[in-house]
Amino acid sequence: MKRFFNTTGPCDARRHYMLPALARLPGVELLIERQQYFVLHAARQTGKTTAIGALAAELRAQGMVAVHATLEESQGIEDLAMAEAIWLRALRAASVVLPAGQKAPAPTGAPTGTQLNDLLMTWAAQVAPTPLLVFLDEADVVRGPVLVSLLRQLRAGFPSRPDHFPASVALVGMRDLRDYLAEAKGGVPVNPGSPFNIKAESITLQNFTHAEVAALYAQHTADTGQAFSPEAVAEADRLTRGQPFLVNALAKICIDKLVPDRSCTVEAGHIAGAREQLILSRTTHLDSLAQRLREPRVARVIAPIIEGTGAIEASSDDFTYCIDLGLVAPHARPPEIANPIYREIIARELSLVVQDNLRLPERPWKRADGSLDTAVLVENFLQWWRENSEFGEQNTPEYYREAFVHLCFMAYLQRVVNGGGQVHREYAAGTGRVDLCVEMGGRRAVVELKRVRAAVDTLERVLSGGVEQLSGYLDRLGEREGWLLVFDQRPGRTWDERLWSEDRQVGGRVLHLRGA
């Protein structure tokens, strides 16, 4: 079978283009050597299952008894006896890869709440002195008291390792143990002494580097002769920031749909086209991402990032949770969305109701050459805004009401460019700005959004900051003209007071300032 770019399930080096799985787990051999328990957590479809499965296979090749089992079937199970039966069944199923004398034993009939502990003790003693290593995937689907029992049973056997309990156990999932343990305890802060204080370390998978993206794509070139240009690799790296699913998905769309002729090179423009197809496809991965936006703890982080205002506590559990989900870049300061593709999906998802209910005039903003007449676009939006701002606020998801002005304008832009252009969005918490660049008909329109907040800002201060920021944005893009929309949200302001216009010359650039 010819290899391909995989976007569903674990990777297999015989069938899929993939990077060496064990290279993505630096330091894990030392944890195994020291017989320690650890957590492996990373966002959806980053390669956790592939990596931990490869680790188990490598350890078996070294003569150890290593199994990789999934707890996925116990998701939503609140009855401990039922959950334990599922765990034991999963361990026995995982042990089919082992020789007859090393397979998991049958359940011993121990009391509920001790069955996992008892089976692991029996199994470890059965294979001793060879160490037993157990990696439990999808561990964070287990919730509440059932999760607490799972952890307590592992802790109870910890002192008996390695001859009478697994020498090393890994819990694998999207979130770090601290987060789902706090959830199991009803949000109560975790006591470091319970119930899994035996964990030595939490490790995570890093996104691909630019060199790794190039190396992955080069495997396809080696197999088929079809090259990815350096610009295409750079664009894929920029759009995905190395997120493994996205890196594979862009390449898959390119070679399967956009450039099926293996004699043709994949160029940066093909990657850009694949981006749009991927966003519109609403794959399970992206749909799951969008669903998370409705969670209050996610909204508390994402809303100020969209709006560009407000501080986010980088050490808060909410922020850590969003990093674990892969929504937020782990090291970016100020906080920002993890990559441009997610940034686009989030903006479109949260403004979808407004988009779907927009009745636009017959493209008066489109010039004869297909480019965008930004002045007409802004004029039409301001008229729509005056008539429909209450509708926009009411149809913005509850936890994003502070950002509804930005989402409404982005919804308007999306309807304008659908099928004939592209919107590039930049936003990050604490910047006090949202930068937009619209490409249509070979030309670019640069827009920045600002908000005058009640009891916090003055119009003069917001304008001063906006002019400076827009000038910097234009300089970075090499454009000579831009638009600053200032939404005045102070109570008691009439529409005649809120709607105003002014043009300024700043440093040889034309800045169009408009009140909204």
C-alpha positions in Angstrom: 0.0 0.0 0.0 1.2 3.5 -0.8 1.8 5.7 2.2 -0.4 8.8 2.7 -0.9 11.7 5.1 -3.1 10.4 8.0 -5.7 12.5 9.7 -7.7 9.7 11.4 -6.5 7.6 14.3 -3.0 6.5 15.2 -0.2 6.5 12.6 1.5 3.4 11.3 4.9 3.9 9.7 4.1 1.2 7.1 1.0 3.0 5.8 1.4 6.7 6.8 3.9 9.5 6.5 5.0 10.1 10.0 7.9 11.4 12.2 9.7 9.0 14.6 7.2 8.6 17.4 9.7 8.1 20.2 11.6 11.2 19.3 8.5 13.1 20.4 8.8 11.8 23.9 12.2 13.1 25.1 13.0 12.0 28.7 10.4 9.2 28.8 13.1 6.4 28.8 14.5 7.9 32.1 11.1 7.8 33.7 10.7 4.1 32.7 14.2 3.3 33.9 13.5 4.9 37.3 10.2 3.0 37.5 8.1 6.2 37.8 4.5 7.0 37.2 3.8 9.9 34.8 1.1 11.8 32.9 1.3 12.4 29.1 -1.1 15.1 28.0 -1.6 17.0 24.8 -4.4 18.3 22.6 -6.6 16.2 20.3 -4.8 14.6 17.4 -1.3 15.6 18.2 0.0 12.0 18.2 -0.4 10.9 21.8 -1.8 7.5 21.0 0.8 6.9 18.2 3.7 7.9 20.5 2.6 5.9 23.5 1.8 2.9 21.4 5.3 3.1 19.8 6.8 3.4 23.3 5.1 0.2 24.4 6.2 -1.7 21.3 9.8 -0.5 21.8 9.8 -1.6 25.4 8.4 -5.0 24.5 11.3 -5.3 22.0 13.6 -4.7 24.9 12.1 -7.6 26.8 9.7 -5.8 29.1 6.0 -6.5 29.5 4.5 -3.3 28.2 0.8 -2.7 27.2 -1.1 0.2 25.9 -4.8 0.1 26.8 -7.6 2.6 26.4 -10.2 3.5 29.0 -12.4 5.2 26.4 -15.3 2.9 26.8 -15.7 3.9 30.4 -16.5 7.5 29.4 -19.7 8.7 31.2 -19.9 5.6 33.4 -20.7 6.6 36.9 -21.1 3.0 38.3 -17.7 1.9 39.6 -18.4 -1.8 39.2 -19.3 -1.3 35.5 -16.2 1.0 35.0 -13.9 -1.5 36.6 -15.2 -4.3 34.4 -14.4 -2.1 31.3 -10.9 -1.4 32.6 -10.1 -5.0 33.2 -11.5 -6.0 29.8 -9.4 -3.3 28.1 -6.2 -4.5 29.8 -6.8 -8.1 28.8 -7.5 -7.0 25.2 -4.3 -4.9 25.2 -2.3 -7.9 26.4 -3.0 -10.0 23.2 0.3 -8.7 21.8 2.2 -10.5 24.6 3.3 -14.1 24.8 1.0 -16.6 26.5 2.7 -16.5 29.8 2.6 -12.7 30.0 -1.0 -12.0 29.1 -3.3 -10.3 31.7 -4.9 -12.8 34.1 -8.6 -13.3 34.4 -10.4 -11.1 37.0 -10.0 -12.5 40.5 -13.4 -11.6 41.9 -12.1 -9.0 44.2 -14.5 -6.5 45.8 -15.6 -3.4 43.8 -13.1 -0.7 44.2 -10.2 -3.0 44.4 -10.5 -5.1 41.2 -8.0 -3.0 39.2 -5.5 -3.0 42.0 -5.9 -6.8 42.5 -5.5 -7.6 38.8 -2.4 -5.5 38.4 -0.9 -7.1 41.5 -1.5 -10.6 40.2 -0.3 -9.7 36.8 3.0 -8.1 38.0 3.7 -11.1 40.2 3.0 -13.4 37.3 5.6 -11.9 35.0 8.2 -10.9 37.7 11.1 -10.3 37.7 10.3 -8.8 34.2 8.8 -5.4 34.9 5.2 -4.8 34.0 4.5 -1.4 32.3 1.0 -0.1 31.8 0.0 2.9 29.7 -3.7 3.9 30.1 -4.9 6.0 27.2 -8.0 8.3 27.3 -7.6 8.5 31.1 -9.3 11.9 31.3 -12.6 10.5 30.1 -13.0 8.9 33.5 -14.8 11.4 35.8 -16.0 12.0 39.4 -15.8 9.3 42.1 -14.9 6.6 39.4 -11.7 8.6 38.6 -10.8 9.0 42.2 -11.1 5.2 42.7 -8.9 4.6 39.7 -6.2 6.9 41.0 -6.4 5.5 44.6 -6.1 1.9 43.4 -3.0 2.9 41.5 -1.5 4.7 44.4 -2.3 1.8 46.8 -0.2 -0.6 44.7 2.6 1.8 44.1 4.8 0.8 47.1 4.7 -2.9 45.9 6.3 -2.3 42.5 8.1 -3.7 40.6 7.5 -7.4 41.6 3.9 -7.0 42.8 2.6 -4.0 40.9 3.4 -2.3 37.6 6.9 -0.7 37.6 5.6 2.2 35.7 2.2 3.6 34.8 1.3 6.4 32.4 -2.0 8.2 32.3 -2.6 9.6 28.8 -5.2 12.2 27.8 -5.9 15.7 26.6 -5.6 17.3 30.0 -3.1 17.2 32.8 -4.0 15.2 35.8 -4.5 18.4 37.9 -7.3 19.6 35.8 -9.5 16.5 35.6 -8.8 15.6 39.3 -10.0 19.1 40.3 -13.1 18.5 38.1 -13.7 15.1 39.8 -13.6 16.9 43.2 -16.2 19.4 42.1 -13.7 22.2 41.4 -12.1 22.1 44.8 -8.3 22.9 44.5 -6.2 19.7 44.3 -4.6 18.6 47.5 -1.0 17.7 46.6 -1.2 14.6 48.8 -4.2 12.9 47.1 -5.0 10.8 45.4 -2.2 10.5 42.9 0.8 12.1 44.6 3.0 9.3 43.1 3.1 11.1 39.8 6.7 12.0 39.0 6.1 14.2 36.0 3.7 15.6 33.5 5.0 15.6 30.0 3.4 16.8 26.7 3.9 16.6 23.0 5.3 19.6 21.3 4.1 20.8 17.9 6.3 20.1 14.8 9.1 22.5 14.1 9.5 24.0 10.7 12.3 21.4 10.0 10.0 18.6 11.1 7.2 19.8 8.8 9.7 19.9 5.9 10.9 16.4 6.9 7.4 15.0 6.9 6.5 16.5 3.5 9.8 15.3 2.2 8.7 11.7 2.8 6.0 12.2 0.2 8.5 13.6 -2.2 10.8 10.6 -1.7 7.9 8.2 -2.3 6.3 9.9 -5.3 8.7 12.5 -6.6 6.1 15.3 -6.0 7.8 18.2 -4.2 6.5 20.8 -1.8 8.2 24.1 -2.6 10.0 25.8 0.3 7.3 28.5 0.3 4.6 25.9 0.6 6.4 24.3 3.6 6.8 27.8 5.2 3.1 28.6 4.6 2.0 25.3 6.1 4.2 25.9 9.1 2.8 29.5 9.5 -0.8 28.5 9.2 -0.6 25.5 11.6 2.3 26.4 13.8 3.2 22.8 13.6 -0.1 21.3 14.9 0.2 17.7 13.7 -3.3 17.2 12.5 -3.4 20.5 10.6 0.0 19.8 9.1 -1.2 16.5 7.8 -4.6 17.7 6.7 -3.2 20.6 4.6 -0.9 18.2 2.8 -3.6 15.6 2.3 -6.0 18.1 0.7 -3.2 19.4 -1.6 -2.0 16.0 -2.9 -5.5 14.3 -3.1 -7.6 17.2 -4.4 -5.7 20.3 -5.5 -2.5 18.9 -7.0 -3.2 15.2 -7.8 -0.6 15.3 -10.7 2.6 14.0 -9.0 4.7 15.8 -11.7 3.4 19.2 -10.3 5.0 20.9 -7.3 2.8 21.9 -4.4 3.1 25.7 -4.0 2.1 28.1 -1.2 -1.1 29.0 -3.1 -2.2 25.4 -2.9 -1.6 25.4 0.8 -3.7 28.5 1.1 -6.5 26.9 -0.9 -6.3 23.8 1.3 -6.7 26.0 4.4 -10.0 27.2 3.1 -11.2 23.7 2.2 -10.2 22.4 5.6 -12.0 25.2 7.5 -15.2 24.6 5.5 -15.0 20.8 5.8 -15.9 20.9 9.6 -14.0 17.7 10.3 -14.5 16.0 13.6 -11.3 17.6 14.9 -12.4 21.1 14.1 -16.0 20.5 15.1 -14.9 19.3 18.5 -12.7 22.4 18.8 -15.7 24.7 18.0 -17.9 22.9 20.6 -15.4 23.7 23.3 -16.0 27.5 22.8 -19.3 27.2 24.6 -17.7 26.1 27.8 -17.7 29.0 30.3 -14.1 28.3 31.3 -13.0 28.4 27.7 -15.0 31.6 27.0 -13.3 33.3 29.9 -10.0 33.0 28.1 -11.1 33.2 24.4 -13.4 36.3 24.7 -10.7 38.8 25.9 -8.3 37.4 23.2 -10.9 38.1 20.5 -11.6 41.6 21.9 -7.9 42.4 22.4 -8.6 43.8 25.8 -8.5 42.6 29.4 -5.8 40.7 31.3 -5.7 36.9 31.4 -4.0 35.2 34.3 -1.5 32.9 32.6 -1.3 30.7 35.7 -5.0 30.2 36.1 -6.6 26.8 35.7 -8.8 28.1 32.9 -5.8 29.3 30.9 -4.0 26.0 31.5 -7.1 24.1 30.4 -7.2 26.0 27.1 -3.6 25.2 26.5 -4.2 21.6 27.2 -7.1 21.7 24.7 -4.7 23.2 22.1 -6.8 26.3 21.7 -4.2 28.8 23.1 -0.5 29.1 22.3 1.4 27.9 25.4 4.2 30.4 25.4 2.8 33.5 23.6 2.6 36.7 25.6 0.2 38.4 25.4 -2.0 35.3 25.1 -3.2 34.4 21.6 -5.0 31.6 19.7 -2.8 28.6 19.0 -2.5 29.1 15.2 -4.0 31.1 12.3 -6.3 28.3 11.3 -7.9 28.0 14.7 -8.1 31.8 14.9 -10.1 31.8 11.7 -12.4 28.9 12.8 -13.1 30.6 16.2 -14.0 33.9 14.6 -16.3 32.3 12.0 -17.9 29.9 14.6 -18.8 32.6 17.1 -20.2 34.9 14.4 -22.1 32.2 12.5 -25.6 33.2 13.5 -25.0 36.8 12.5 -23.5 35.7 9.2 -26.4 33.5 8.4 -28.9 36.2 9.0 -27.2 39.0 7.2 -29.0 40.5 4.2 -26.4 42.3 2.2 -27.0 44.7 -0.7 -25.9 43.5 -4.2 -22.1 43.9 -3.8 -21.8 47.7 -4.2 -18.4 47.4 -2.7 -17.0 45.3 -5.5 -15.2 47.3 -8.2 -15.3 46.3 -11.9 -11.8 44.7 -11.6 -13.1 42.5 -8.7 -11.2 44.4 -6.0 -12.8 45.7 -2.8 -14.0 49.3 -2.5 -13.4 49.6 1.3 -15.0 53.0 1.6 -18.3 51.6 0.3 -18.0 48.5 2.4 -17.5 50.5 5.6 -20.4 52.9 4.7 -22.7 49.9 4.2 -21.6 48.2 7.4 -22.2 51.4 9.4 -25.7 51.6 8.0 -26.3 47.9 8.9 -24.7 48.4 12.3 -27.1 51.3 13.1 -30.1 49.2 12.2 -29.0 45.8 13.6 -26.5 46.3 16.5 -29.1 45.0 19.0 -29.7 41.9 16.8 -25.9 41.3 16.6 -25.5 41.5 20.4 -28.5 39.2 21.0 -27.2 36.6 18.6 -23.6 36.5 19.9 -23.0 33.6 22.3 -23.6 34.6 25.9 -20.0 34.5 27.1 -18.7 36.6 24.2 -21.0 39.6 24.6 -18.1 41.9 25.4 -16.6 41.0 22.0 -19.8 41.2 20.0 -18.9 44.4 18.1 -15.7 42.7 16.8 -17.6 39.5 15.9 -20.3 41.4 14.1 -17.8 43.2 11.9 -16.0 40.0 11.2 -19.3 38.3 10.3 -20.0 41.1 7.9 -16.6 40.8 6.3 -16.9 37.1 6.0 -20.2 37.4 4.1 -18.6 40.0 1.8 -15.6 37.9 0.8 -17.3 34.5 0.7 -16.3 32.9 -2.5 -14.2 35.7 -3.7 -11.6 36.8 -1.1 -10.0 36.1 2.2 -9.9 37.8 5.6 -6.7 37.6 7.7 -7.4 38.2 11.4 -4.9 39.1 14.2 -6.0 39.4 17.7 -4.4 38.8 21.1 -5.4 39.6 24.7 -4.1 42.8 26.2 -3.3 44.5 22.9 -6.4 46.6 22.8 -6.8 46.0 19.1 -8.1 43.7 16.4 -6.3 43.9 13.1 -7.9 42.7 9.9 -6.6 42.5 6.3 -9.0 41.7 3.5 -7.6 40.3 0.2 -9.9 40.6 -2.7 -9.3 41.0 -6.4 -5.5 41.3 -6.0 -5.8 44.2 -3.5 -5.7 44.5 0.2 -7.8 46.5 2.6 -6.5 47.1 6.1 -8.9 47.6 9.0 -8.4 48.0 12.7 -11.1 47.8 15.3 -11.2 49.6 18.6 -13.8 49.9 21.4 -14.5 52.8 23.7 -15.6 51.1 26.9 -17.9 52.6 29.5 -16.2 54.1 32.6 -12.8 52.9 31.4 -11.8 54.8 28.2 -12.2 58.2 26.6 -12.7 58.6 22.9 -9.6 60.7 22.7 -7.3 58.1 24.3 -8.8 55.3 22.2 -8.3 57.3 19.0 -4.7 58.2 19.9 -3.8 54.6 20.5 -5.7 53.4 17.4 -4.0 55.8 15.1 -0.6 54.7 16.4 -1.4 51.0 16.1 -3.0 51.3 12.7 0.1 53.2 11.5 2.3 50.4 12.7 0.1 47.7 11.1 0.2 49.5 7.8 4.0 49.9 8.0 4.3 46.1 8.7 2.1 45.3 5.7 3.7 47.9 3.4 0.3 49.6 2.8 -0.3 53.3 2.5 -4.0 53.5 3.4 -6.1 52.0 6.3 -9.3 52.2 8.2 -9.9 52.6 11.9 -13.4 51.7 13.2 -14.1 52.9 16.7 -17.1 51.4 18.4 -18.4 53.8 21.2 -20.0 51.6 23.8 -20.5 54.3 26.5 -24.1 54.5 27.7 -26.2 57.5 26.7 -24.5 58.1 23.4 -26.8 58.8 20.5 -26.2 57.4 17.0 -25.5 60.9 15.8 -22.8 61.2 18.4 -21.4 57.7 17.7 -21.3 58.0 13.9 -18.6 60.4 12.7 -15.8 60.4 10.2 -12.4 61.9 9.9 -9.4 61.4 7.6 -5.8 62.0 8.7 -2.4 62.1 7.0 0.1 60.4 9.3 3.7 59.7 8.1 2.7 59.8 4.5 -0.2 57.4 5.0 -3.9 58.0 4.8 -5.9 56.9 7.8 -9.7 56.9 7.6 -11.2 57.1 11.0 -14.9 56.2 11.5 -17.1 56.1 14.6 -19.6 53.3 15.1 
